[in-house]
Amino acid sequence: MSETIEGGPVEITDGNFEDQVEADEGLVMVDFWAEWCGPCRMVGPVIDELAKDYEGRVTVGKVDVDANPATAARFNVRSIPSILFFKNGELVDTVVGMLPKAGFEQKILEHM
């Protein structure tokens, strides 16, 4: 399981994606976002809450698409926010856009 910073999401980059996501043997929820994206700023606090709520059970990470274009391109992220779910290193689900916290929790429980 990856370490979180102060119970919040892990910063995932082009350089550490393999270690933080693909090598993880559990469920990893990755928020692809950008600073300039209004909907991303709206979903951000929900992602932060989920990181704290599921700490130790689910790794929650964030990828800044502007700073990490290779990872965004690799997973064909064209609209943000895009939240990708990986289980044992494999992509298992994608949510594009906003969901209420309960919607993300449903996805987490579905894949745990």
N, CA, C and O atoms as a Tinker XYZ file with bonds, in Angstrom:
   448  protein
     1  N      0.858000   -1.182000    0.000000    73     2
     2  CA     0.000000    0.000000    0.000000    64     1     3
     3  C      0.899000    1.239000    0.000000    63     2     4     5
     4  O      1.895000    1.277000    0.722000    81     3
     5  N      0.568000    2.215000   -0.773000    73     3     6
     6  CA     1.346000    3.442000   -0.865000    64     5     7
     7  C      1.097000    4.323000    0.350000    63     6     8     9
     8  O      0.042000    4.251000    0.981000    81     7
     9  N      2.072000    5.146000    0.665000    73     7    10
    10  CA     1.899000    6.062000    1.776000    64     9    11
    11  C      1.120000    7.288000    1.332000    63    10    12    13
    12  O      1.307000    7.792000    0.225000    81    11
    13  N      0.245000    7.759000    2.209000    73    11    14
    14  CA    -0.456000    9.000000    1.930000    64    13    15
    15  C      0.171000   10.098000    2.759000    63    14    16    17
    16  O      0.793000    9.822000    3.785000    81    15
    17  N      0.020000   11.320000    2.337000    73    15    18
    18  CA     0.569000   12.458000    3.037000    64    17    19
    19  C     -0.535000   13.042000    3.908000    63    18    20    21
    20  O     -1.535000   13.544000    3.396000    81    19
    21  N     -0.351000   12.976000    5.238000    73    19    22
    22  CA    -1.325000   13.515000    6.189000    64    21    23
    23  C     -2.728000   12.972000    5.929000    63    22    24    25
    24  O     -3.706000   13.709000    6.053000    81    23
    25  N     -2.837000   11.705000    5.574000    73    23    26
    26  CA    -4.154000   11.116000    5.350000    64    25    27
    27  C     -4.827000   11.572000    4.071000    63    26    28    29
    28  O     -5.995000   11.259000    3.841000    81    27
    29  N     -4.114000   12.304000    3.240000    73    27    30
    30  CA    -4.684000   12.793000    1.991000    64    29    31
    31  C     -4.207000   11.986000    0.805000    63    30    32    33
    32  O     -3.525000   10.975000    0.968000    81    31
    33  N     -4.565000   12.430000   -0.392000    73    31    34
    34  CA    -4.156000   11.713000   -1.607000    64    33    35
    35  C     -2.640000   11.741000   -1.821000    63    34    36    37
    36  O     -1.949000   12.664000   -1.390000    81    35
    37  N     -2.155000   10.717000   -2.489000    73    35    38
    38  CA    -0.754000   10.606000   -2.867000    64    37    39
    39  C     -0.557000   11.377000   -4.168000    63    38    40    41
    40  O     -1.400000   11.305000   -5.062000    81    39
    41  N      0.543000   12.110000   -4.280000    73    39    42
    42  CA     0.852000   12.782000   -5.548000    64    41    43
    43  C      1.469000   11.764000   -6.493000    63    42    44    45
    44  O      2.512000   11.178000   -6.202000    81    43
    45  N      0.813000   11.562000   -7.623000    73    43    46
    46  CA     1.288000   10.594000   -8.608000    64    45    47
    47  C      1.795000   11.363000   -9.827000    63    46    48    49
    48  O      1.152000   12.296000  -10.309000    81    47
    49  N      2.957000   10.949000  -10.306000    73    47    50
    50  CA     3.601000   11.636000  -11.424000    64    49    51
    51  C      3.941000   10.633000  -12.527000    63    50    52    53
    52  O      3.806000    9.422000  -12.354000    81    51
    53  N      4.383000   11.169000  -13.659000    73    51    54
    54  CA     4.862000   10.302000  -14.733000    64    53    55
    55  C      5.981000    9.402000  -14.202000    63    54    56    57
    56  O      6.097000    8.244000  -14.605000    81    55
    57  N      6.797000    9.937000  -13.304000    73    55    58
    58  CA     7.953000    9.204000  -12.797000    64    57    59
    59  C      7.639000    8.130000  -11.775000    63    58    60    61
    60  O      8.365000    7.140000  -11.686000    81    59
    61  N      6.553000    8.301000  -10.984000    73    59    62
    62  CA     6.289000    7.319000   -9.932000    64    61    63
    63  C      5.017000    6.504000  -10.161000    63    62    64    65
    64  O      4.613000    5.739000   -9.285000    81    63
    65  N      4.383000    6.656000  -11.317000    73    63    66
    66  CA     3.113000    5.966000  -11.574000    64    65    67
    67  C      3.247000    4.450000  -11.414000    63    66    68    69
    68  O      2.391000    3.811000  -10.803000    81    67
    69  N      4.304000    3.888000  -11.955000    73    67    70
    70  CA     4.480000    2.436000  -11.887000    64    69    71
    71  C      4.557000    1.967000  -10.433000    63    70    72    73
    72  O      3.898000    0.995000  -10.062000    81    71
    73  N      5.355000    2.649000   -9.607000    73    71    74
    74  CA     5.506000    2.263000   -8.200000    64    73    75
    75  C      4.237000    2.511000   -7.395000    63    74    76    77
    76  O      3.846000    1.676000   -6.579000    81    75
    77  N      3.595000    3.645000   -7.618000    73    75    78
    78  CA     2.445000    4.029000   -6.810000    64    77    79
    79  C      1.154000    3.324000   -7.212000    63    78    80    81
    80  O      0.290000    3.092000   -6.365000    81    79
    81  N      1.010000    2.980000   -8.487000    73    79    82
    82  CA    -0.262000    2.432000   -8.970000    64    81    83
    83  C     -0.109000    1.004000   -9.466000    63    82    84    85
    84  O     -0.777000    0.097000   -8.970000    81    83
    85  N      0.762000    0.801000  -10.437000    73    83    86
    86  CA     0.855000   -0.512000  -11.077000    64    85    87
    87  C      1.442000   -1.585000  -10.172000    63    86    88    89
    88  O      1.136000   -2.765000  -10.346000    81    87
    89  N      2.278000   -1.207000   -9.211000    73    87    90
    90  CA     2.875000   -2.184000   -8.296000    64    89    91
    91  C      2.000000   -2.416000   -7.059000    63    90    92    93
    92  O      2.280000   -3.312000   -6.264000    81    91
    93  N      0.956000   -1.622000   -6.897000    73    91    94
    94  CA     0.075000   -1.752000   -5.729000    64    93    95
    95  C     -0.788000   -3.004000   -5.872000    63    94    96    97
    96  O     -1.362000   -3.252000   -6.932000    81    95
    97  N     -0.873000   -3.779000   -4.811000    73    95    98
    98  CA    -1.630000   -5.027000   -4.864000    64    97    99
    99  C     -3.071000   -4.868000   -4.385000    63    98   100   101
   100  O     -3.742000   -5.862000   -4.105000    81    99
   101  N     -3.543000   -3.653000   -4.292000    73    99   102
   102  CA    -4.918000   -3.422000   -3.869000    64   101   103
   103  C     -5.630000   -2.510000   -4.842000    63   102   104   105
   104  O     -5.312000   -2.462000   -6.030000    81   103
   105  N     -6.607000   -1.783000   -4.307000    73   103   106
   106  CA    -7.377000   -0.840000   -5.116000    64   105   107
   107  C     -6.740000    0.542000   -5.041000    63   106   108   109
   108  O     -6.421000    1.039000   -3.960000    81   107
   109  N     -6.563000    1.148000   -6.201000    73   107   110
   110  CA    -6.013000    2.502000   -6.290000    64   109   111
   111  C     -6.985000    3.355000   -7.098000    63   110   112   113
   112  O     -7.372000    2.997000   -8.210000    81   111
   113  N     -7.366000    4.478000   -6.524000    73   111   114
   114  CA    -8.268000    5.438000   -7.170000    64   113   115
   115  C     -7.416000    6.655000   -7.545000    63   114   116   117
   116  O     -6.818000    7.282000   -6.671000    81   115
   117  N     -7.358000    6.990000   -8.829000    73   115   118
   118  CA    -6.483000    8.065000   -9.301000    64   117   119
   119  C     -7.314000    9.172000   -9.947000    63   118   120   121
   120  O     -8.026000    8.944000  -10.925000    81   119
   121  N     -7.210000   10.370000   -9.384000    73   119   122
   122  CA    -7.905000   11.552000   -9.885000    64   121   123
   123  C     -6.977000   12.303000  -10.841000    63   122   124   125
   124  O     -5.945000   12.830000  -10.424000    81   123
   125  N     -7.344000   12.349000  -12.112000    73   123   126
   126  CA    -6.620000   13.148000  -13.104000    64   125   127
   127  C     -7.271000   14.526000  -13.130000    63   126   128   129
   128  O     -8.463000   14.639000  -13.413000    81   127
   129  N     -6.503000   15.574000  -12.838000    73   127   130
   130  CA    -7.050000   16.909000  -12.644000    64   129   131
   131  C     -6.060000   17.964000  -13.132000    63   130   132   133
   132  O     -4.940000   17.648000  -13.534000    81   131
   133  N     -6.504000   19.239000  -13.088000    73   131   134
   134  CA    -5.619000   20.377000  -13.369000    64   133   135
   135  C     -6.090000   21.558000  -12.520000    63   134   136   137
   136  O     -7.269000   21.672000  -12.184000    81   135
   137  N     -5.155000   22.418000  -12.189000    73   135   138
   138  CA    -5.434000   23.586000  -11.336000    64   137   139
   139  C     -6.500000   24.501000  -11.944000    63   138   140   141
   140  O     -7.322000   25.057000  -11.215000    81   139
   141  N     -6.495000   24.661000  -13.260000    73   139   142
   142  CA    -7.398000   25.592000  -13.944000    64   141   143
   143  C     -8.807000   25.031000  -14.144000    63   142   144   145
   144  O     -9.688000   25.750000  -14.614000    81   143
   145  N     -9.032000   23.776000  -13.801000    73   143   146
   146  CA   -10.290000   23.078000  -14.082000    64   145   147
   147  C    -11.287000   23.278000  -12.937000    63   146   148   149
   148  O    -11.085000   22.775000  -11.832000    81   147
   149  N    -12.360000   24.014000  -13.216000    73   147   150
   150  CA   -13.385000   24.271000  -12.205000    64   149   151
   151  C    -14.008000   23.010000  -11.623000    63   150   152   153
   152  O    -14.053000   22.870000  -10.401000    81   151
   153  N    -14.494000   22.082000  -12.455000    73   151   154
   154  CA   -15.056000   20.844000  -11.916000    64   153   155
   155  C    -14.039000   20.033000  -11.098000    63   154   156   157
   156  O    -14.413000   19.345000  -10.148000    81   155
   157  N    -12.763000   20.118000  -11.468000    73   155   158
   158  CA   -11.721000   19.413000  -10.706000    64   157   159
   159  C    -11.624000   19.988000   -9.298000    63   158   160   161
   160  O    -11.471000   19.243000   -8.330000    81   159
   161  N    -11.713000   21.310000   -9.182000    73   159   162
   162  CA   -11.654000   21.947000   -7.868000    64   161   163
   163  C    -12.885000   21.592000   -7.039000    63   162   164   165
   164  O    -12.818000   21.554000   -5.811000    81   163
   165  N    -14.012000   21.333000   -7.709000    73   163   166
   166  CA   -15.223000   20.950000   -6.987000    64   165   167
   167  C    -15.133000   19.507000   -6.491000    63   166   168   169
   168  O    -15.587000   19.214000   -5.385000    81   167
   169  N    -14.564000   18.613000   -7.274000    73   167   170
   170  CA   -14.476000   17.209000   -6.875000    64   169   171
   171  C    -13.274000   16.966000   -5.940000    63   170   172   173
   172  O    -13.237000   15.965000   -5.226000    81   171
   173  N    -12.323000   17.859000   -5.950000    73   171   174
   174  CA   -11.110000   17.706000   -5.134000    64   173   175
   175  C    -11.368000   17.438000   -3.655000    63   174   176   177
   176  O    -10.787000   16.505000   -3.101000    81   175
   177  N    -12.229000   18.230000   -2.992000    73   175   178
   178  CA   -12.491000   17.971000   -1.570000    64   177   179
   179  C    -13.129000   16.599000   -1.314000    63   178   180   181
   180  O    -12.893000   15.992000   -0.270000    81   179
   181  N    -13.929000   16.115000   -2.256000    73   179   182
   182  CA   -14.529000   14.778000   -2.125000    64   181   183
   183  C    -13.426000   13.722000   -2.198000    63   182   184   185
   184  O    -13.423000   12.770000   -1.417000    81   183
   185  N    -12.497000   13.888000   -3.127000    73   183   186
   186  CA   -11.375000   12.959000   -3.269000    64   185   187
   187  C    -10.537000   12.970000   -1.984000    63   186   188   189
   188  O    -10.114000   11.917000   -1.508000    81   187
   189  N    -10.298000   14.167000   -1.424000    73   187   190
   190  CA    -9.537000   14.284000   -0.176000    64   189   191
   191  C    -10.242000   13.544000    0.960000    63   190   192   193
   192  O     -9.593000   12.846000    1.738000    81   191
   193  N    -11.559000   13.689000    1.062000    73   191   194
   194  CA   -12.338000   12.997000    2.102000    64   193   195
   195  C    -12.238000   11.491000    1.936000    63   194   196   197
   196  O    -12.054000   10.765000    2.913000    81   195
   197  N    -12.360000   11.019000    0.695000    73   195   198
   198  CA   -12.277000    9.579000    0.439000    64   197   199
   199  C    -10.898000    9.035000    0.814000    63   198   200   201
   200  O    -10.792000    7.921000    1.327000    81   199
   201  N     -9.848000    9.807000    0.564000    73   199   202
   202  CA    -8.491000    9.383000    0.924000    64   201   203
   203  C     -8.402000    9.154000    2.428000    63   202   204   205
   204  O     -7.787000    8.187000    2.877000    81   203
   205  N     -9.014000   10.042000    3.204000    73   203   206
   206  CA    -8.998000    9.904000    4.662000    64   205   207
   207  C     -9.912000    8.771000    5.117000    63   206   208   209
   208  O     -9.536000    7.975000    5.977000    81   207
   209  N    -11.110000    8.698000    4.542000    73   207   210
   210  CA   -12.093000    7.683000    4.943000    64   209   211
   211  C    -11.602000    6.261000    4.675000    63   210   212   213
   212  O    -11.887000    5.344000    5.446000    81   211
   213  N    -10.860000    6.083000    3.576000    73   211   214
   214  CA   -10.439000    4.735000    3.169000    64   213   215
   215  C     -8.945000    4.510000    3.369000    63   214   216   217
   216  O     -8.377000    3.578000    2.800000    81   215
   217  N     -8.306000    5.357000    4.175000    73   215   218
   218  CA    -6.871000    5.237000    4.428000    64   217   219
   219  C     -6.551000    3.840000    4.950000    63   218   220   221
   220  O     -7.211000    3.339000    5.861000    81   219
   221  N     -5.538000    3.223000    4.366000    73   219   222
   222  CA    -5.144000    1.886000    4.770000    64   221   223
   223  C     -5.878000    0.783000    4.016000    63   222   224   225
   224  O     -5.478000   -0.380000    4.074000    81   223
   225  N     -6.950000    1.141000    3.307000    73   223   226
   226  CA    -7.714000    0.144000    2.552000    64   225   227
   227  C     -7.674000    0.409000    1.060000    63   226   228   229
   228  O     -7.677000   -0.526000    0.259000    81   227
   229  N     -7.637000    1.689000    0.683000    73   227   230
   230  CA    -7.599000    2.099000   -0.724000    64   229   231
   231  C     -6.558000    3.204000   -0.848000    63   230   232   233
   232  O     -6.532000    4.129000   -0.036000    81   231
   233  N     -5.706000    3.112000   -1.853000    73   231   234
   234  CA    -4.776000    4.197000   -2.136000    64   233   235
   235  C     -5.505000    5.195000   -3.030000    63   234   236   237
   236  O     -6.067000    4.823000   -4.060000    81   235
   237  N     -5.490000    6.456000   -2.629000    73   235   238
   238  CA    -6.105000    7.515000   -3.423000    64   237   239
   239  C     -4.986000    8.452000   -3.862000    63   238   240   241
   240  O     -4.220000    8.949000   -3.036000    81   239
   241  N     -4.898000    8.689000   -5.164000    73   239   242
   242  CA    -3.850000    9.535000   -5.694000    64   241   243
   243  C     -4.391000   10.573000   -6.651000    63   242   244   245
   244  O     -5.523000   10.479000   -7.126000    81   243
   245  N     -3.553000   11.577000   -6.928000    73   243   246
   246  CA    -3.919000   12.649000   -7.850000    64   245   247
   247  C     -2.794000   12.836000   -8.856000    63   246   248   249
   248  O     -1.615000   12.853000   -8.502000    81   247
   249  N     -3.189000   12.977000  -10.131000    73   247   250
   250  CA    -2.238000   13.242000  -11.208000    64   249   251
   251  C     -2.597000   14.592000  -11.820000    63   250   252   253
   252  O     -3.685000   14.757000  -12.372000    81   251
   253  N     -1.693000   15.545000  -11.725000    73   251   254
   254  CA    -1.859000   16.843000  -12.381000    64   253   255
   255  C     -1.534000   16.626000  -13.865000    63   254   256   257
   256  O     -0.382000   16.380000  -14.220000    81   255
   257  N     -2.552000   16.718000  -14.727000    73   255   258
   258  CA    -2.358000   16.391000  -16.147000    64   257   259
   259  C     -1.414000   17.358000  -16.854000    63   258   260   261
   260  O     -0.756000   16.984000  -17.825000    81   259
   261  N     -1.344000   18.600000  -16.374000    73   259   262
   262  CA    -0.433000   19.565000  -16.998000    64   261   263
   263  C      1.021000   19.221000  -16.707000    63   262   264   265
   264  O      1.883000   19.374000  -17.572000    81   263
   265  N      1.294000   18.757000  -15.494000    73   263   266
   266  CA     2.659000   18.419000  -15.093000    64   265   267
   267  C      3.051000   17.004000  -15.497000    63   266   268   269
   268  O      4.237000   16.675000  -15.524000    81   267
   269  N      2.062000   16.156000  -15.813000    73   267   270
   270  CA     2.326000   14.743000  -16.106000    64   269   271
   271  C      1.587000   14.293000  -17.367000    63   270   272   273
   272  O      0.733000   13.408000  -17.301000    81   271
   273  N      1.908000   14.896000  -18.513000    73   271   274
   274  CA     1.167000   14.603000  -19.739000    64   273   275
   275  C      1.330000   13.172000  -20.248000    63   274   276   277
   276  O      0.428000   12.659000  -20.910000    81   275
   277  N      2.442000   12.520000  -19.961000    73   275   278
   278  CA     2.649000   11.163000  -20.479000    64   277   279
   279  C      1.651000   10.180000  -19.856000    63   278   280   281
   280  O      1.102000    9.325000  -20.551000    81   279
   281  N      1.425000   10.304000  -18.566000    73   279   282
   282  CA     0.480000    9.398000  -17.903000    64   281   283
   283  C     -0.941000    9.669000  -18.378000    63   282   284   285
   284  O     -1.700000    8.734000  -18.632000    81   283
   285  N     -1.304000   10.939000  -18.499000    73   283   286
   286  CA    -2.641000   11.288000  -18.994000    64   285   287
   287  C     -2.843000   10.741000  -20.411000    63   286   288   289
   288  O     -3.904000   10.200000  -20.722000    81   287
   289  N     -1.840000   10.879000  -21.258000    73   287   290
   290  CA    -1.948000   10.379000  -22.635000    64   289   291
   291  C     -2.004000    8.857000  -22.668000    63   290   292   293
   292  O     -2.745000    8.278000  -23.463000    81   291
   293  N     -1.240000    8.222000  -21.827000    73   291   294
   294  CA    -1.207000    6.760000  -21.793000    64   293   295
   295  C     -2.584000    6.165000  -21.519000    63   294   296   297
   296  O     -2.930000    5.118000  -22.066000    81   295
   297  N     -3.374000    6.834000  -20.670000    73   295   298
   298  CA    -4.704000    6.333000  -20.334000    64   297   299
   299  C     -5.812000    7.089000  -21.068000    63   298   300   301
   300  O     -6.984000    7.023000  -20.697000    81   299
   301  N     -5.408000    7.814000  -22.128000    73   299   302
   302  CA    -6.363000    8.505000  -22.996000    64   301   303
   303  C     -7.287000    9.442000  -22.233000    63   302   304   305
   304  O     -8.476000    9.536000  -22.539000    81   303
   305  N     -6.738000   10.137000  -21.237000    73   303   306
   306  CA    -7.519000   11.091000  -20.460000    64   305   307
   307  C     -7.664000   12.359000  -21.294000    63   306   308   309
   308  O     -6.701000   13.101000  -21.484000    81   307
   309  N     -8.870000   12.596000  -21.785000    73   307   310
   310  CA    -9.141000   13.753000  -22.643000    64   309   311
   311  C    -10.043000   14.769000  -21.961000    63   310   312   313
   312  O    -10.053000   15.941000  -22.339000    81   311
   313  N    -10.798000   14.336000  -20.966000    73   311   314
   314  CA   -11.666000   15.222000  -20.196000    64   313   315
   315  C    -11.325000   15.060000  -18.724000    63   314   316   317
   316  O    -11.082000   13.953000  -18.244000    81   315
   317  N    -11.311000   16.187000  -18.015000    73   315   318
   318  CA   -11.046000   16.127000  -16.581000    64   317   319
   319  C    -12.171000   16.836000  -15.827000    63   318   320   321
   320  O    -12.785000   17.760000  -16.361000    81   319
   321  N    -12.441000   16.419000  -14.615000    73   319   322
   322  CA   -11.756000   15.350000  -13.909000    64   321   323
   323  C    -12.106000   13.973000  -14.472000    63   322   324   325
   324  O    -13.243000   13.713000  -14.864000    81   323
   325  N    -11.109000   13.110000  -14.501000    73   323   326
   326  CA   -11.291000   11.689000  -14.802000    64   325   327
   327  C    -10.720000   10.925000  -13.625000    63   326   328   329
   328  O     -9.577000   11.148000  -13.225000    81   327
   329  N    -11.506000   10.033000  -13.077000    73   327   330
   330  CA   -11.074000    9.235000  -11.945000    64   329   331
   331  C    -10.981000    7.794000  -12.422000    63   330   332   333
   332  O    -11.979000    7.191000  -12.816000    81   331
   333  N     -9.765000    7.247000  -12.381000    73   331   334
   334  CA    -9.517000    5.893000  -12.847000    64   333   335
   335  C     -9.304000    4.985000  -11.642000    63   334   336   337
   336  O     -8.662000    5.367000  -10.663000    81   335
   337  N     -9.848000    3.788000  -11.731000    73   335   338
   338  CA    -9.715000    2.800000  -10.663000    64   337   339
   339  C     -8.849000    1.656000  -11.169000    63   338   340   341
   340  O     -9.105000    1.084000  -12.228000    81   339
   341  N     -7.814000    1.333000  -10.390000    73   339   342
   342  CA    -6.896000    0.247000  -10.714000    64   341   343
   343  C     -6.958000   -0.788000   -9.603000    63   342   344   345
   344  O     -6.944000   -0.438000   -8.423000    81   343
   345  N     -7.025000   -2.046000   -9.971000    73   343   346
   346  CA    -6.977000   -3.119000   -8.992000    64   345   347
   347  C     -5.831000   -4.040000   -9.363000    63   346   348   349
   348  O     -5.768000   -4.569000  -10.473000    81   347
   349  N     -4.920000   -4.224000   -8.407000    73   347   350
   350  CA    -3.724000   -5.041000   -8.640000    64   349   351
   351  C     -2.983000   -4.585000   -9.899000    63   350   352   353
   352  O     -2.480000   -5.406000  -10.665000    81   351
   353  N     -2.924000   -3.266000  -10.100000    73   351   354
   354  CA    -2.173000   -2.687000  -11.205000    64   353   355
   355  C     -2.900000   -2.606000  -12.527000    63   354   356   357
   356  O     -2.365000   -2.057000  -13.490000    81   355
   357  N     -4.117000   -3.145000  -12.598000    73   355   358
   358  CA    -4.876000   -3.142000  -13.849000    64   357   359
   359  C     -6.030000   -2.147000  -13.797000    63   358   360   361
   360  O     -6.731000   -2.062000  -12.789000    81   359
   361  N     -6.230000   -1.403000  -14.867000    73   359   362
   362  CA    -7.352000   -0.468000  -14.956000    64   361   363
   363  C     -8.660000   -1.262000  -14.984000    63   362   364   365
   364  O     -8.852000   -2.125000  -15.840000    81   363
   365  N     -9.570000   -0.958000  -14.027000    73   363   366
   366  CA   -10.831000   -1.699000  -13.955000    64   365   367
   367  C    -12.065000   -0.819000  -14.145000    63   366   368   369
   368  O    -13.150000   -1.336000  -14.412000    81   367
   369  N    -11.920000    0.498000  -14.014000    73   367   370
   370  CA   -13.089000    1.374000  -14.148000    64   369   371
   371  C    -12.642000    2.816000  -14.335000    63   370   372   373
   372  O    -11.536000    3.190000  -13.943000    81   371
   373  N    -13.509000    3.620000  -14.937000    73   371   374
   374  CA   -13.237000    5.042000  -15.160000    64   373   375
   375  C    -14.513000    5.833000  -14.942000    63   374   376   377
   376  O    -15.590000    5.432000  -15.384000    81   375
   377  N    -14.382000    6.960000  -14.257000    73   375   378
   378  CA   -15.482000    7.918000  -14.095000    64   377   379
   379  C    -14.990000    9.240000  -14.667000    63   378   380   381
   380  O    -13.949000    9.748000  -14.251000    81   379
   381  N    -15.729000    9.796000  -15.615000    73   379   382
   382  CA   -15.382000   11.099000  -16.171000    64   381   383
   383  C    -16.397000   12.104000  -15.644000    63   382   384   385
   384  O    -17.604000   11.941000  -15.827000    81   383
   385  N    -15.891000   13.147000  -14.987000    73   383   386
   386  CA   -16.769000   14.179000  -14.452000    64   385   387
   387  C    -17.067000   13.979000  -12.979000    63   386   388   389
   388  O    -16.422000   13.201000  -12.277000    81   387
   389  N    -18.072000   14.716000  -12.548000    73   387   390
   390  CA   -18.429000   14.752000  -11.125000    64   389   391
   391  C    -19.352000   13.595000  -10.748000    63   390   392   393
   392  O    -20.198000   13.168000  -11.533000    81   391
   393  N    -19.169000   13.108000   -9.539000    73   391   394
   394  CA   -20.110000   12.207000   -8.883000    64   393   395
   395  C    -20.226000   12.698000   -7.449000    63   394   396   397
   396  O    -19.277000   13.288000   -6.931000    81   395
   397  N    -21.356000   12.475000   -6.792000    73   395   398
   398  CA   -21.398000   12.773000   -5.367000    64   397   399
   399  C    -20.507000   11.769000   -4.622000    63   398   400   401
   400  O    -20.153000   10.726000   -5.172000    81   399
   401  N    -20.154000   12.080000   -3.392000    73   399   402
   402  CA   -19.286000   11.200000   -2.609000    64   401   403
   403  C    -19.829000    9.770000   -2.597000    63   402   404   405
   404  O    -19.065000    8.816000   -2.739000    81   403
   405  N    -21.141000    9.619000   -2.430000    73   403   406
   406  CA   -21.753000    8.286000   -2.382000    64   405   407
   407  C    -21.520000    7.515000   -3.684000    63   406   408   409
   408  O    -21.370000    6.293000   -3.660000    81   407
   409  N    -21.487000    8.211000   -4.807000    73   407   410
   410  CA   -21.236000    7.567000   -6.091000    64   409   411
   411  C    -19.828000    7.003000   -6.169000    63   410   412   413
   412  O    -19.622000    5.896000   -6.665000    81   411
   413  N    -18.848000    7.774000   -5.674000    73   411   414
   414  CA   -17.472000    7.282000   -5.648000    64   413   415
   415  C    -17.339000    6.130000   -4.657000    63   414   416   417
   416  O    -16.630000    5.159000   -4.919000    81   415
   417  N    -18.025000    6.239000   -3.513000    73   415   418
   418  CA   -17.974000    5.156000   -2.529000    64   417   419
   419  C    -18.544000    3.866000   -3.108000    63   418   420   421
   420  O    -18.032000    2.781000   -2.834000    81   419
   421  N    -19.585000    3.979000   -3.894000    73   419   422
   422  CA   -20.177000    2.802000   -4.532000    64   421   423
   423  C    -19.148000    2.130000   -5.461000    63   422   424   425
   424  O    -19.015000    0.906000   -5.474000    81   423
   425  N    -18.430000    2.949000   -6.231000    73   423   426
   426  CA   -17.388000    2.422000   -7.122000    64   425   427
   427  C    -16.283000    1.743000   -6.314000    63   426   428   429
   428  O    -15.809000    0.668000   -6.683000    81   427
   429  N    -15.875000    2.374000   -5.210000    73   427   430
   430  CA   -14.816000    1.796000   -4.360000    64   429   431
   431  C    -15.261000    0.438000   -3.845000    63   430   432   433
   432  O    -14.525000   -0.542000   -3.960000    81   431
   433  N    -16.466000    0.374000   -3.275000    73   431   434
   434  CA   -16.948000   -0.879000   -2.706000    64   433   435
   435  C    -17.124000   -1.965000   -3.776000    63   434   436   437
   436  O    -16.917000   -3.150000   -3.517000    81   435
   437  N    -17.503000   -1.540000   -4.963000    73   435   438
   438  CA   -17.678000   -2.474000   -6.075000    64   437   439
   439  C    -16.357000   -3.179000   -6.431000    63   438   440   441
   440  O    -16.350000   -4.344000   -6.829000    81   439
   441  N    -15.247000   -2.452000   -6.280000    73   439   442
   442  CA   -13.957000   -2.982000   -6.728000    64   441   443
   443  C    -13.034000   -3.461000   -5.594000    63   442   444   445
   444  O    -11.962000   -4.002000   -5.862000    81   443
   445  N    -13.438000   -3.269000   -4.347000    73   443   446
   446  CA   -12.591000   -3.705000   -3.214000    64   445   447
   447  C    -12.528000   -5.213000   -3.115000    63   446   448
   448  O    -11.864000   -5.745000   -2.226000    81   447
